Amino acid sequence: MSNTITLDIEERTQGQNPRQIRANGNLPITIYGKGMDSVSAQINTHEFKHIYRDNKDAVYELKLGKKTYKTVVQNLQINYGTTEELNVEFKVI
């Protein structure tokens, strides 16, 4: 049985480069699902890495302002040369 983890995320502005986001200690994320527009946001890299390491199959409640998205990690993009996380895709369930 999977557990539910609540995480606060921040909105990503349109002009932000993903490299800049990662340099500031955050990780670019995308939230998508059937019947909704995708949402671009960012999450603290350190916090996400520690939680995800032990909870790969967990349900994540992502809070963006007053909205909450109940999601699972669909894809985690990693640079295998540096083991740096590049992007996380969350799918709404």
PyMOL Python script that loads the backbone (N, CA, C, O; Angstrom):
from pymol import cmd

cmd.read_pdbstr("""\
ATOM      1  N   MET A   1       0.838  -1.183   0.000  1.00  0.00           N
ATOM      2  CA  MET A   1       0.000   0.000   0.000  1.00  0.00           C
ATOM      3  C   MET A   1       0.880   1.241   0.000  1.00  0.00           C
ATOM      4  O   MET A   1       1.838   1.324   0.768  1.00  0.00           O
ATOM      5  N   SER A   2       0.563   2.196  -0.849  1.00  0.00           N
ATOM      6  CA  SER A   2       1.374   3.401  -0.937  1.00  0.00           C
ATOM      7  C   SER A   2       0.870   4.447   0.054  1.00  0.00           C
ATOM      8  O   SER A   2      -0.307   4.477   0.411  1.00  0.00           O
ATOM      9  N   ASN A   3       1.777   5.284   0.477  1.00  0.00           N
ATOM     10  CA  ASN A   3       1.421   6.346   1.392  1.00  0.00           C
ATOM     11  C   ASN A   3       1.266   7.652   0.632  1.00  0.00           C
ATOM     12  O   ASN A   3       1.672   7.762  -0.525  1.00  0.00           O
ATOM     13  N   THR A   4       0.671   8.649   1.298  1.00  0.00           N
ATOM     14  CA  THR A   4       0.466   9.951   0.687  1.00  0.00           C
ATOM     15  C   THR A   4       1.414  10.956   1.319  1.00  0.00           C
ATOM     16  O   THR A   4       1.528  11.041   2.542  1.00  0.00           O
ATOM     17  N   ILE A   5       2.090  11.712   0.473  1.00  0.00           N
ATOM     18  CA  ILE A   5       3.061  12.712   0.925  1.00  0.00           C
ATOM     19  C   ILE A   5       2.620  14.067   0.386  1.00  0.00           C
ATOM     20  O   ILE A   5       2.317  14.208  -0.799  1.00  0.00           O
ATOM     21  N   THR A   6       2.587  15.055   1.265  1.00  0.00           N
ATOM     22  CA  THR A   6       2.198  16.407   0.877  1.00  0.00           C
ATOM     23  C   THR A   6       3.447  17.265   0.719  1.00  0.00           C
ATOM     24  O   THR A   6       4.300  17.313   1.605  1.00  0.00           O
ATOM     25  N   LEU A   7       3.539  17.944  -0.431  1.00  0.00           N
ATOM     26  CA  LEU A   7       4.681  18.811  -0.720  1.00  0.00           C
ATOM     27  C   LEU A   7       4.184  20.165  -1.225  1.00  0.00           C
ATOM     28  O   LEU A   7       3.224  20.238  -1.993  1.00  0.00           O
ATOM     29  N   ASP A   8       4.840  21.224  -0.790  1.00  0.00           N
ATOM     30  CA  ASP A   8       4.554  22.553  -1.306  1.00  0.00           C
ATOM     31  C   ASP A   8       5.439  22.807  -2.521  1.00  0.00           C
ATOM     32  O   ASP A   8       6.636  22.519  -2.508  1.00  0.00           O
ATOM     33  N   ILE A   9       4.834  23.346  -3.562  1.00  0.00           N
ATOM     34  CA  ILE A   9       5.583  23.669  -4.775  1.00  0.00           C
ATOM     35  C   ILE A   9       5.384  25.148  -5.088  1.00  0.00           C
ATOM     36  O   ILE A   9       4.476  25.791  -4.560  1.00  0.00           O
ATOM     37  N   GLU A  10       6.238  25.672  -5.947  1.00  0.00           N
ATOM     38  CA  GLU A  10       6.162  27.075  -6.347  1.00  0.00           C
ATOM     39  C   GLU A  10       5.883  27.162  -7.841  1.00  0.00           C
ATOM     40  O   GLU A  10       6.305  26.310  -8.623  1.00  0.00           O
ATOM     41  N   GLU A  11       5.161  28.212  -8.215  1.00  0.00           N
ATOM     42  CA  GLU A  11       4.872  28.437  -9.620  1.00  0.00           C
ATOM     43  C   GLU A  11       6.158  28.799 -10.347  1.00  0.00           C
ATOM     44  O   GLU A  11       7.031  29.471  -9.797  1.00  0.00           O
ATOM     45  N   ARG A  12       6.260  28.346 -11.582  1.00  0.00           N
ATOM     46  CA  ARG A  12       7.424  28.654 -12.423  1.00  0.00           C
ATOM     47  C   ARG A  12       7.000  29.708 -13.430  1.00  0.00           C
ATOM     48  O   ARG A  12       6.028  29.515 -14.161  1.00  0.00           O
ATOM     49  N   THR A  13       7.725  30.826 -13.474  1.00  0.00           N
ATOM     50  CA  THR A  13       7.373  31.885 -14.400  1.00  0.00           C
ATOM     51  C   THR A  13       7.783  31.488 -15.820  1.00  0.00           C
ATOM     52  O   THR A  13       8.667  30.655 -16.019  1.00  0.00           O
ATOM     53  N   GLN A  14       7.134  32.088 -16.777  1.00  0.00           N
ATOM     54  CA  GLN A  14       7.288  31.702 -18.181  1.00  0.00           C
ATOM     55  C   GLN A  14       8.717  31.825 -18.686  1.00  0.00           C
ATOM     56  O   GLN A  14       9.150  30.976 -19.464  1.00  0.00           O
ATOM     57  N   GLY A  15       9.471  32.844 -18.279  1.00  0.00           N
ATOM     58  CA  GLY A  15      10.785  33.078 -18.839  1.00  0.00           C
ATOM     59  C   GLY A  15      11.933  32.366 -18.143  1.00  0.00           C
ATOM     60  O   GLY A  15      13.086  32.532 -18.540  1.00  0.00           O
ATOM     61  N   GLN A  16      11.646  31.574 -17.111  1.00  0.00           N
ATOM     62  CA  GLN A  16      12.725  30.927 -16.366  1.00  0.00           C
ATOM     63  C   GLN A  16      13.312  29.749 -17.130  1.00  0.00           C
ATOM     64  O   GLN A  16      12.594  28.871 -17.608  1.00  0.00           O
ATOM     65  N   ASN A  17      14.623  29.754 -17.230  1.00  0.00           N
ATOM     66  CA  ASN A  17      15.355  28.672 -17.866  1.00  0.00           C
ATOM     67  C   ASN A  17      15.520  27.532 -16.850  1.00  0.00           C
ATOM     68  O   ASN A  17      15.850  27.799 -15.694  1.00  0.00           O
ATOM     69  N   PRO A  18      15.301  26.274 -17.245  1.00  0.00           N
ATOM     70  CA  PRO A  18      15.472  25.157 -16.305  1.00  0.00           C
ATOM     71  C   PRO A  18      16.847  25.111 -15.642  1.00  0.00           C
ATOM     72  O   PRO A  18      16.952  24.695 -14.488  1.00  0.00           O
ATOM     73  N   ARG A  19      17.897  25.525 -16.339  1.00  0.00           N
ATOM     74  CA  ARG A  19      19.230  25.555 -15.729  1.00  0.00           C
ATOM     75  C   ARG A  19      19.292  26.553 -14.582  1.00  0.00           C
ATOM     76  O   ARG A  19      19.927  26.294 -13.560  1.00  0.00           O
ATOM     77  N   GLN A  20      18.631  27.696 -14.753  1.00  0.00           N
ATOM     78  CA  GLN A  20      18.588  28.700 -13.695  1.00  0.00           C
ATOM     79  C   GLN A  20      17.831  28.164 -12.476  1.00  0.00           C
ATOM     80  O   GLN A  20      18.229  28.409 -11.337  1.00  0.00           O
ATOM     81  N   ILE A  21      16.755  27.444 -12.717  1.00  0.00           N
ATOM     82  CA  ILE A  21      15.958  26.876 -11.634  1.00  0.00           C
ATOM     83  C   ILE A  21      16.804  25.886 -10.839  1.00  0.00           C
ATOM     84  O   ILE A  21      16.811  25.914  -9.608  1.00  0.00           O
ATOM     85  N   ARG A  22      17.518  25.009 -11.549  1.00  0.00           N
ATOM     86  CA  ARG A  22      18.367  24.029 -10.869  1.00  0.00           C
ATOM     87  C   ARG A  22      19.525  24.704 -10.133  1.00  0.00           C
ATOM     88  O   ARG A  22      19.915  24.253  -9.056  1.00  0.00           O
ATOM     89  N   ALA A  23      20.071  25.768 -10.697  1.00  0.00           N
ATOM     90  CA  ALA A  23      21.171  26.489 -10.044  1.00  0.00           C
ATOM     91  C   ALA A  23      20.714  27.140  -8.738  1.00  0.00           C
ATOM     92  O   ALA A  23      21.523  27.351  -7.835  1.00  0.00           O
ATOM     93  N   ASN A  24      19.428  27.458  -8.636  1.00  0.00           N
ATOM     94  CA  ASN A  24      18.874  28.054  -7.426  1.00  0.00           C
ATOM     95  C   ASN A  24      18.433  27.007  -6.407  1.00  0.00           C
ATOM     96  O   ASN A  24      17.825  27.351  -5.394  1.00  0.00           O
ATOM     97  N   GLY A  25      18.732  25.734  -6.662  1.00  0.00           N
ATOM     98  CA  GLY A  25      18.396  24.674  -5.710  1.00  0.00           C
ATOM     99  C   GLY A  25      17.007  24.101  -5.861  1.00  0.00           C
ATOM    100  O   GLY A  25      16.514  23.417  -4.964  1.00  0.00           O
ATOM    101  N   ASN A  26      16.372  24.370  -6.980  1.00  0.00           N
ATOM    102  CA  ASN A  26      15.030  23.842  -7.240  1.00  0.00           C
ATOM    103  C   ASN A  26      15.060  22.913  -8.442  1.00  0.00           C
ATOM    104  O   ASN A  26      16.022  22.889  -9.209  1.00  0.00           O
ATOM    105  N   LEU A  27      13.995  22.157  -8.585  1.00  0.00           N
ATOM    106  CA  LEU A  27      13.872  21.186  -9.656  1.00  0.00           C
ATOM    107  C   LEU A  27      12.624  21.512 -10.462  1.00  0.00           C
ATOM    108  O   LEU A  27      11.540  21.616  -9.887  1.00  0.00           O
ATOM    109  N   PRO A  28      12.744  21.677 -11.783  1.00  0.00           N
ATOM    110  CA  PRO A  28      11.560  21.931 -12.604  1.00  0.00           C
ATOM    111  C   PRO A  28      10.643  20.711 -12.594  1.00  0.00           C
ATOM    112  O   PRO A  28      11.105  19.575 -12.702  1.00  0.00           O
ATOM    113  N   ILE A  29       9.349  20.955 -12.464  1.00  0.00           N
ATOM    114  CA  ILE A  29       8.377  19.861 -12.507  1.00  0.00           C
ATOM    115  C   ILE A  29       7.242  20.231 -13.447  1.00  0.00           C
ATOM    116  O   ILE A  29       6.971  21.405 -13.697  1.00  0.00           O
ATOM    117  N   THR A  30       6.585  19.194 -13.964  1.00  0.00           N
ATOM    118  CA  THR A  30       5.419  19.357 -14.806  1.00  0.00           C
ATOM    119  C   THR A  30       4.313  18.484 -14.231  1.00  0.00           C
ATOM    120  O   THR A  30       4.532  17.319 -13.901  1.00  0.00           O
ATOM    121  N   ILE A  31       3.129  19.060 -14.116  1.00  0.00           N
ATOM    122  CA  ILE A  31       1.960  18.321 -13.638  1.00  0.00           C
ATOM    123  C   ILE A  31       0.978  18.258 -14.804  1.00  0.00           C
ATOM    124  O   ILE A  31       0.646  19.282 -15.402  1.00  0.00           O
ATOM    125  N   TYR A  32       0.523  17.062 -15.118  1.00  0.00           N
ATOM    126  CA  TYR A  32      -0.423  16.929 -16.224  1.00  0.00           C
ATOM    127  C   TYR A  32      -1.426  15.826 -15.913  1.00  0.00           C
ATOM    128  O   TYR A  32      -1.216  14.986 -15.038  1.00  0.00           O
ATOM    129  N   GLY A  33      -2.507  15.861 -16.653  1.00  0.00           N
ATOM    130  CA  GLY A  33      -3.537  14.843 -16.487  1.00  0.00           C
ATOM    131  C   GLY A  33      -4.617  15.017 -17.540  1.00  0.00           C
ATOM    132  O   GLY A  33      -4.634  15.999 -18.282  1.00  0.00           O
ATOM    133  N   LYS A  34      -5.495  14.066 -17.586  1.00  0.00           N
ATOM    134  CA  LYS A  34      -6.565  14.078 -18.578  1.00  0.00           C
ATOM    135  C   LYS A  34      -7.521  15.231 -18.296  1.00  0.00           C
ATOM    136  O   LYS A  34      -7.973  15.420 -17.167  1.00  0.00           O
ATOM    137  N   GLY A  35      -7.817  15.990 -19.332  1.00  0.00           N
ATOM    138  CA  GLY A  35      -8.791  17.069 -19.226  1.00  0.00           C
ATOM    139  C   GLY A  35      -8.282  18.327 -18.531  1.00  0.00           C
ATOM    140  O   GLY A  35      -9.082  19.157 -18.100  1.00  0.00           O
ATOM    141  N   MET A  36      -6.976  18.480 -18.415  1.00  0.00           N
ATOM    142  CA  MET A  36      -6.433  19.691 -17.788  1.00  0.00           C
ATOM    143  C   MET A  36      -5.219  20.175 -18.566  1.00  0.00           C
ATOM    144  O   MET A  36      -4.551  19.399 -19.249  1.00  0.00           O
ATOM    145  N   ASP A  37      -4.946  21.463 -18.452  1.00  0.00           N
ATOM    146  CA  ASP A  37      -3.726  22.016 -19.036  1.00  0.00           C
ATOM    147  C   ASP A  37      -2.564  21.648 -18.136  1.00  0.00           C
ATOM    148  O   ASP A  37      -2.719  21.584 -16.916  1.00  0.00           O
ATOM    149  N   SER A  38      -1.409  21.407 -18.719  1.00  0.00           N
ATOM    150  CA  SER A  38      -0.241  21.074 -17.900  1.00  0.00           C
ATOM    151  C   SER A  38       0.188  22.299 -17.102  1.00  0.00           C
ATOM    152  O   SER A  38       0.003  23.441 -17.523  1.00  0.00           O
ATOM    153  N   VAL A  39       0.765  22.025 -15.940  1.00  0.00           N
ATOM    154  CA  VAL A  39       1.204  23.079 -15.031  1.00  0.00           C
ATOM    155  C   VAL A  39       2.718  22.959 -14.875  1.00  0.00           C
ATOM    156  O   VAL A  39       3.231  21.885 -14.563  1.00  0.00           O
ATOM    157  N   SER A  40       3.425  24.058 -15.091  1.00  0.00           N
ATOM    158  CA  SER A  40       4.876  24.095 -14.888  1.00  0.00           C
ATOM    159  C   SER A  40       5.144  24.728 -13.536  1.00  0.00           C
ATOM    160  O   SER A  40       4.646  25.814 -13.237  1.00  0.00           O
ATOM    161  N   ALA A  41       5.934  24.045 -12.721  1.00  0.00           N
ATOM    162  CA  ALA A  41       6.235  24.537 -11.376  1.00  0.00           C
ATOM    163  C   ALA A  41       7.649  24.124 -11.013  1.00  0.00           C
ATOM    164  O   ALA A  41       8.391  23.611 -11.850  1.00  0.00           O
ATOM    165  N   GLN A  42       8.017  24.351  -9.754  1.00  0.00           N
ATOM    166  CA  GLN A  42       9.330  23.955  -9.264  1.00  0.00           C
ATOM    167  C   GLN A  42       9.202  23.502  -7.817  1.00  0.00           C
ATOM    168  O   GLN A  42       8.301  23.917  -7.087  1.00  0.00           O
ATOM    169  N   ILE A  43      10.137  22.633  -7.426  1.00  0.00           N
ATOM    170  CA  ILE A  43      10.141  22.063  -6.085  1.00  0.00           C
ATOM    171  C   ILE A  43      11.573  22.078  -5.567  1.00  0.00           C
ATOM    172  O   ILE A  43      12.518  22.025  -6.355  1.00  0.00           O
ATOM    173  N   ASN A  44      11.739  22.149  -4.269  1.00  0.00           N
ATOM    174  CA  ASN A  44      13.070  22.128  -3.673  1.00  0.00           C
ATOM    175  C   ASN A  44      13.733  20.791  -3.982  1.00  0.00           C
ATOM    176  O   ASN A  44      13.194  19.737  -3.644  1.00  0.00           O
ATOM    177  N   THR A  45      14.885  20.828  -4.614  1.00  0.00           N
ATOM    178  CA  THR A  45      15.576  19.619  -5.051  1.00  0.00           C
ATOM    179  C   THR A  45      15.964  18.726  -3.882  1.00  0.00           C
ATOM    180  O   THR A  45      15.727  17.519  -3.919  1.00  0.00           O
ATOM    181  N   HIS A  46      16.547  19.299  -2.862  1.00  0.00           N
ATOM    182  CA  HIS A  46      17.017  18.528  -1.707  1.00  0.00           C
ATOM    183  C   HIS A  46      15.853  17.798  -1.027  1.00  0.00           C
ATOM    184  O   HIS A  46      15.952  16.613  -0.710  1.00  0.00           O
ATOM    185  N   GLU A  47      14.764  18.515  -0.813  1.00  0.00           N
ATOM    186  CA  GLU A  47      13.580  17.923  -0.171  1.00  0.00           C
ATOM    187  C   GLU A  47      13.014  16.774  -1.011  1.00  0.00           C
ATOM    188  O   GLU A  47      12.710  15.703  -0.486  1.00  0.00           O
ATOM    189  N   PHE A  48      12.875  17.008  -2.323  1.00  0.00           N
ATOM    190  CA  PHE A  48      12.312  15.979  -3.190  1.00  0.00           C
ATOM    191  C   PHE A  48      13.184  14.735  -3.239  1.00  0.00           C
ATOM    192  O   PHE A  48      12.671  13.618  -3.161  1.00  0.00           O
ATOM    193  N   LYS A  49      14.502  14.912  -3.368  1.00  0.00           N
ATOM    194  CA  LYS A  49      15.408  13.766  -3.468  1.00  0.00           C
ATOM    195  C   LYS A  49      15.311  12.860  -2.243  1.00  0.00           C
ATOM    196  O   LYS A  49      15.277  11.637  -2.375  1.00  0.00           O
ATOM    197  N   HIS A  50      15.266  13.454  -1.056  1.00  0.00           N
ATOM    198  CA  HIS A  50      15.201  12.647   0.163  1.00  0.00           C
ATOM    199  C   HIS A  50      13.864  11.930   0.314  1.00  0.00           C
ATOM    200  O   HIS A  50      13.818  10.792   0.781  1.00  0.00           O
ATOM    201  N   ILE A  51      12.791  12.584  -0.075  1.00  0.00           N
ATOM    202  CA  ILE A  51      11.472  11.947   0.036  1.00  0.00           C
ATOM    203  C   ILE A  51      11.309  10.877  -1.037  1.00  0.00           C
ATOM    204  O   ILE A  51      10.826   9.782  -0.748  1.00  0.00           O
ATOM    205  N   TYR A  52      11.703  11.179  -2.268  1.00  0.00           N
ATOM    206  CA  TYR A  52      11.511  10.238  -3.374  1.00  0.00           C
ATOM    207  C   TYR A  52      12.355   8.979  -3.212  1.00  0.00           C
ATOM    208  O   TYR A  52      11.924   7.891  -3.595  1.00  0.00           O
ATOM    209  N   ARG A  53      13.545   9.117  -2.649  1.00  0.00           N
ATOM    210  CA  ARG A  53      14.442   7.972  -2.482  1.00  0.00           C
ATOM    211  C   ARG A  53      13.758   6.825  -1.725  1.00  0.00           C
ATOM    212  O   ARG A  53      13.944   5.659  -2.074  1.00  0.00           O
ATOM    213  N   ASP A  54      12.981   7.144  -0.708  1.00  0.00           N
ATOM    214  CA  ASP A  54      12.329   6.123   0.111  1.00  0.00           C
ATOM    215  C   ASP A  54      10.877   5.871  -0.264  1.00  0.00           C
ATOM    216  O   ASP A  54      10.263   4.942   0.260  1.00  0.00           O
ATOM    217  N   ASN A  55      10.307   6.687  -1.169  1.00  0.00           N
ATOM    218  CA  ASN A  55       8.877   6.603  -1.473  1.00  0.00           C
ATOM    219  C   ASN A  55       8.609   6.710  -2.969  1.00  0.00           C
ATOM    220  O   ASN A  55       7.853   7.580  -3.402  1.00  0.00           O
ATOM    221  N   LYS A  56       9.213   5.848  -3.751  1.00  0.00           N
ATOM    222  CA  LYS A  56       9.069   5.931  -5.206  1.00  0.00           C
ATOM    223  C   LYS A  56       7.633   5.708  -5.690  1.00  0.00           C
ATOM    224  O   LYS A  56       7.227   6.290  -6.695  1.00  0.00           O
ATOM    225  N   ASP A  57       6.867   4.878  -4.991  1.00  0.00           N
ATOM    226  CA  ASP A  57       5.499   4.566  -5.415  1.00  0.00           C
ATOM    227  C   ASP A  57       4.442   5.333  -4.642  1.00  0.00           C
ATOM    228  O   ASP A  57       3.265   4.974  -4.694  1.00  0.00           O
ATOM    229  N   ALA A  58       4.826   6.371  -3.932  1.00  0.00           N
ATOM    230  CA  ALA A  58       3.890   7.122  -3.097  1.00  0.00           C
ATOM    231  C   ALA A  58       2.974   7.995  -3.945  1.00  0.00           C
ATOM    232  O   ALA A  58       3.264   8.290  -5.105  1.00  0.00           O
ATOM    233  N   VAL A  59       1.870   8.399  -3.343  1.00  0.00           N
ATOM    234  CA  VAL A  59       0.979   9.389  -3.920  1.00  0.00           C
ATOM    235  C   VAL A  59       1.411  10.736  -3.348  1.00  0.00           C
ATOM    236  O   VAL A  59       1.549  10.891  -2.135  1.00  0.00           O
ATOM    237  N   TYR A  60       1.623  11.698  -4.226  1.00  0.00           N
ATOM    238  CA  TYR A  60       2.087  13.015  -3.810  1.00  0.00           C
ATOM    239  C   TYR A  60       0.965  14.027  -3.961  1.00  0.00           C
ATOM    240  O   TYR A  60       0.396  14.176  -5.042  1.00  0.00           O
ATOM    241  N   GLU A  61       0.649  14.723  -2.875  1.00  0.00           N
ATOM    242  CA  GLU A  61      -0.284  15.839  -2.924  1.00  0.00           C
ATOM    243  C   GLU A  61       0.558  17.098  -3.056  1.00  0.00           C
ATOM    244  O   GLU A  61       1.247  17.498  -2.117  1.00  0.00           O
ATOM    245  N   LEU A  62       0.498  17.712  -4.220  1.00  0.00           N
ATOM    246  CA  LEU A  62       1.296  18.898  -4.511  1.00  0.00           C
ATOM    247  C   LEU A  62       0.432  20.128  -4.310  1.00  0.00           C
ATOM    248  O   LEU A  62      -0.613  20.266  -4.946  1.00  0.00           O
ATOM    249  N   LYS A  63       0.859  21.023  -3.430  1.00  0.00           N
ATOM    250  CA  LYS A  63       0.094  22.230  -3.126  1.00  0.00           C
ATOM    251  C   LYS A  63       0.741  23.424  -3.805  1.00  0.00           C
ATOM    252  O   LYS A  63       1.891  23.773  -3.541  1.00  0.00           O
ATOM    253  N   LEU A  64      -0.035  24.039  -4.686  1.00  0.00           N
ATOM    254  CA  LEU A  64       0.397  25.232  -5.404  1.00  0.00           C
ATOM    255  C   LEU A  64      -0.621  26.320  -5.102  1.00  0.00           C
ATOM    256  O   LEU A  64      -1.686  26.369  -5.717  1.00  0.00           O
ATOM    257  N   GLY A  65      -0.296  27.185  -4.161  1.00  0.00           N
ATOM    258  CA  GLY A  65      -1.255  28.202  -3.734  1.00  0.00           C
ATOM    259  C   GLY A  65      -2.443  27.530  -3.076  1.00  0.00           C
ATOM    260  O   GLY A  65      -2.281  26.788  -2.108  1.00  0.00           O
ATOM    261  N   LYS A  66      -3.642  27.785  -3.595  1.00  0.00           N
ATOM    262  CA  LYS A  66      -4.859  27.185  -3.035  1.00  0.00           C
ATOM    263  C   LYS A  66      -5.245  25.884  -3.722  1.00  0.00           C
ATOM    264  O   LYS A  66      -6.173  25.205  -3.284  1.00  0.00           O
ATOM    265  N   LYS A  67      -4.540  25.527  -4.798  1.00  0.00           N
ATOM    266  CA  LYS A  67      -4.830  24.292  -5.524  1.00  0.00           C
ATOM    267  C   LYS A  67      -4.002  23.143  -4.982  1.00  0.00           C
ATOM    268  O   LYS A  67      -2.857  23.328  -4.571  1.00  0.00           O
ATOM    269  N   THR A  68      -4.588  21.956  -4.985  1.00  0.00           N
ATOM    270  CA  THR A  68      -3.877  20.747  -4.588  1.00  0.00           C
ATOM    271  C   THR A  68      -4.062  19.715  -5.688  1.00  0.00           C
ATOM    272  O   THR A  68      -5.176  19.481  -6.155  1.00  0.00           O
ATOM    273  N   TYR A  69      -2.963  19.104  -6.097  1.00  0.00           N
ATOM    274  CA  TYR A  69      -2.982  18.073  -7.131  1.00  0.00           C
ATOM    275  C   TYR A  69      -2.583  16.748  -6.498  1.00  0.00           C
ATOM    276  O   TYR A  69      -1.527  16.652  -5.873  1.00  0.00           O
ATOM    277  N   LYS A  70      -3.416  15.729  -6.657  1.00  0.00           N
ATOM    278  CA  LYS A  70      -3.096  14.386  -6.171  1.00  0.00           C
ATOM    279  C   LYS A  70      -2.436  13.649  -7.332  1.00  0.00           C
ATOM    280  O   LYS A  70      -3.072  13.389  -8.354  1.00  0.00           O
ATOM    281  N   THR A  71      -1.151  13.312  -7.169  1.00  0.00           N
ATOM    282  CA  THR A  71      -0.351  12.837  -8.289  1.00  0.00           C
ATOM    283  C   THR A  71       0.522  11.643  -7.922  1.00  0.00           C
ATOM    284  O   THR A  71       0.659  11.273  -6.757  1.00  0.00           O
ATOM    285  N   VAL A  72       1.105  11.057  -8.965  1.00  0.00           N
ATOM    286  CA  VAL A  72       2.177  10.067  -8.829  1.00  0.00           C
ATOM    287  C   VAL A  72       3.304  10.503  -9.753  1.00  0.00           C
ATOM    288  O   VAL A  72       3.073  11.218 -10.728  1.00  0.00           O
ATOM    289  N   VAL A  73       4.529  10.072  -9.445  1.00  0.00           N
ATOM    290  CA  VAL A  73       5.658  10.397 -10.309  1.00  0.00           C
ATOM    291  C   VAL A  73       5.571   9.511 -11.544  1.00  0.00           C
ATOM    292  O   VAL A  73       5.636   8.285 -11.446  1.00  0.00           O
ATOM    293  N   GLN A  74       5.424  10.134 -12.696  1.00  0.00           N
ATOM    294  CA  GLN A  74       5.337   9.403 -13.953  1.00  0.00           C
ATOM    295  C   GLN A  74       6.716   9.205 -14.567  1.00  0.00           C
ATOM    296  O   GLN A  74       7.008   8.149 -15.128  1.00  0.00           O
ATOM    297  N   ASN A  75       7.571  10.236 -14.457  1.00  0.00           N
ATOM    298  CA  ASN A  75       8.891  10.164 -15.069  1.00  0.00           C
ATOM    299  C   ASN A  75       9.848  11.085 -14.316  1.00  0.00           C
ATOM    300  O   ASN A  75       9.507  12.223 -13.992  1.00  0.00           O
ATOM    301  N   LEU A  76      11.032  10.584 -14.046  1.00  0.00           N
ATOM    302  CA  LEU A  76      12.106  11.379 -13.435  1.00  0.00           C
ATOM    303  C   LEU A  76      13.270  11.376 -14.408  1.00  0.00           C
ATOM    304  O   LEU A  76      13.892  10.339 -14.637  1.00  0.00           O
ATOM    305  N   GLN A  77      13.569  12.541 -14.985  1.00  0.00           N
ATOM    306  CA  GLN A  77      14.665  12.647 -15.937  1.00  0.00           C
ATOM    307  C   GLN A  77      15.962  12.898 -15.179  1.00  0.00           C
ATOM    308  O   GLN A  77      16.041  13.798 -14.342  1.00  0.00           O
ATOM    309  N   ILE A  78      16.978  12.091 -15.480  1.00  0.00           N
ATOM    310  CA  ILE A  78      18.268  12.182 -14.795  1.00  0.00           C
ATOM    311  C   ILE A  78      19.377  12.276 -15.826  1.00  0.00           C
ATOM    312  O   ILE A  78      19.337  11.597 -16.852  1.00  0.00           O
ATOM    313  N   ASN A  79      20.364  13.115 -15.558  1.00  0.00           N
ATOM    314  CA  ASN A  79      21.583  13.149 -16.344  1.00  0.00           C
ATOM    315  C   ASN A  79      22.470  12.042 -15.775  1.00  0.00           C
ATOM    316  O   ASN A  79      23.033  12.200 -14.692  1.00  0.00           O
ATOM    317  N   TYR A  80      22.597  10.948 -16.476  1.00  0.00           N
ATOM    318  CA  TYR A  80      23.311   9.798 -15.950  1.00  0.00           C
ATOM    319  C   TYR A  80      24.818  10.016 -15.852  1.00  0.00           C
ATOM    320  O   TYR A  80      25.501   9.260 -15.161  1.00  0.00           O
ATOM    321  N   GLY A  81      25.344  11.021 -16.521  1.00  0.00           N
ATOM    322  CA  GLY A  81      26.758  11.333 -16.390  1.00  0.00           C
ATOM    323  C   GLY A  81      27.077  11.997 -15.063  1.00  0.00           C
ATOM    324  O   GLY A  81      28.132  11.756 -14.476  1.00  0.00           O
ATOM    325  N   THR A  82      26.155  12.839 -14.589  1.00  0.00           N
ATOM    326  CA  THR A  82      26.381  13.569 -13.336  1.00  0.00           C
ATOM    327  C   THR A  82      25.446  13.124 -12.218  1.00  0.00           C
ATOM    328  O   THR A  82      25.609  13.569 -11.081  1.00  0.00           O
ATOM    329  N   THR A  83      24.486  12.274 -12.498  1.00  0.00           N
ATOM    330  CA  THR A  83      23.417  11.814 -11.593  1.00  0.00           C
ATOM    331  C   THR A  83      22.552  12.962 -11.081  1.00  0.00           C
ATOM    332  O   THR A  83      21.905  12.841 -10.041  1.00  0.00           O
ATOM    333  N   GLU A  84      22.543  14.064 -11.806  1.00  0.00           N
ATOM    334  CA  GLU A  84      21.709  15.209 -11.436  1.00  0.00           C
ATOM    335  C   GLU A  84      20.290  15.004 -11.964  1.00  0.00           C
ATOM    336  O   GLU A  84      20.100  14.600 -13.111  1.00  0.00           O
ATOM    337  N   GLU A  85      19.296  15.285 -11.121  1.00  0.00           N
ATOM    338  CA  GLU A  85      17.905  15.248 -11.555  1.00  0.00           C
ATOM    339  C   GLU A  85      17.653  16.482 -12.425  1.00  0.00           C
ATOM    340  O   GLU A  85      18.061  17.592 -12.084  1.00  0.00           O
ATOM    341  N   LEU A  86      16.969  16.266 -13.559  1.00  0.00           N
ATOM    342  CA  LEU A  86      16.735  17.358 -14.489  1.00  0.00           C
ATOM    343  C   LEU A  86      15.297  17.848 -14.466  1.00  0.00           C
ATOM    344  O   LEU A  86      15.052  19.051 -14.551  1.00  0.00           O
ATOM    345  N   ASN A  87      14.339  16.927 -14.351  1.00  0.00           N
ATOM    346  CA  ASN A  87      12.926  17.279 -14.419  1.00  0.00           C
ATOM    347  C   ASN A  87      12.104  16.124 -13.851  1.00  0.00           C
ATOM    348  O   ASN A  87      12.488  14.960 -13.959  1.00  0.00           O
ATOM    349  N   VAL A  88      10.975  16.464 -13.249  1.00  0.00           N
ATOM    350  CA  VAL A  88      10.050  15.445 -12.755  1.00  0.00           C
ATOM    351  C   VAL A  88       8.694  15.692 -13.390  1.00  0.00           C
ATOM    352  O   VAL A  88       8.211  16.824 -13.426  1.00  0.00           O
ATOM    353  N   GLU A  89       8.083  14.625 -13.892  1.00  0.00           N
ATOM    354  CA  GLU A  89       6.728  14.700 -14.431  1.00  0.00           C
ATOM    355  C   GLU A  89       5.794  13.987 -13.457  1.00  0.00           C
ATOM    356  O   GLU A  89       5.975  12.813 -13.135  1.00  0.00           O
ATOM    357  N   PHE A  90       4.789  14.736 -12.997  1.00  0.00           N
ATOM    358  CA  PHE A  90       3.781  14.186 -12.106  1.00  0.00           C
ATOM    359  C   PHE A  90       2.485  14.028 -12.888  1.00  0.00           C
ATOM    360  O   PHE A  90       2.071  14.939 -13.606  1.00  0.00           O
ATOM    361  N   LYS A  91       1.848  12.875 -12.748  1.00  0.00           N
ATOM    362  CA  LYS A  91       0.579  12.612 -13.413  1.00  0.00           C
ATOM    363  C   LYS A  91      -0.529  12.649 -12.382  1.00  0.00           C
ATOM    364  O   LYS A  91      -0.454  11.985 -11.348  1.00  0.00           O
ATOM    365  N   VAL A  92      -1.574  13.441 -12.674  1.00  0.00           N
ATOM    366  CA  VAL A  92      -2.718  13.553 -11.774  1.00  0.00           C
ATOM    367  C   VAL A  92      -3.511  12.260 -11.816  1.00  0.00           C
ATOM    368  O   VAL A  92      -3.784  11.720 -12.888  1.00  0.00           O
ATOM    369  N   ILE A  93      -3.882  11.767 -10.633  1.00  0.00           N
ATOM    370  CA  ILE A  93      -4.680  10.528 -10.562  1.00  0.00           C
ATOM    371  C   ILE A  93      -6.096  10.824 -10.109  1.00  0.00           C
ATOM    372  O   ILE A  93      -6.911   9.908  -9.991  1.00  0.00           O
TER     373      ILE A  93
END
""", "prot")
cmd.dss("prot")
cmd.show_as("cartoon", "prot")
cmd.util.cbc("prot")
cmd.orient("prot")
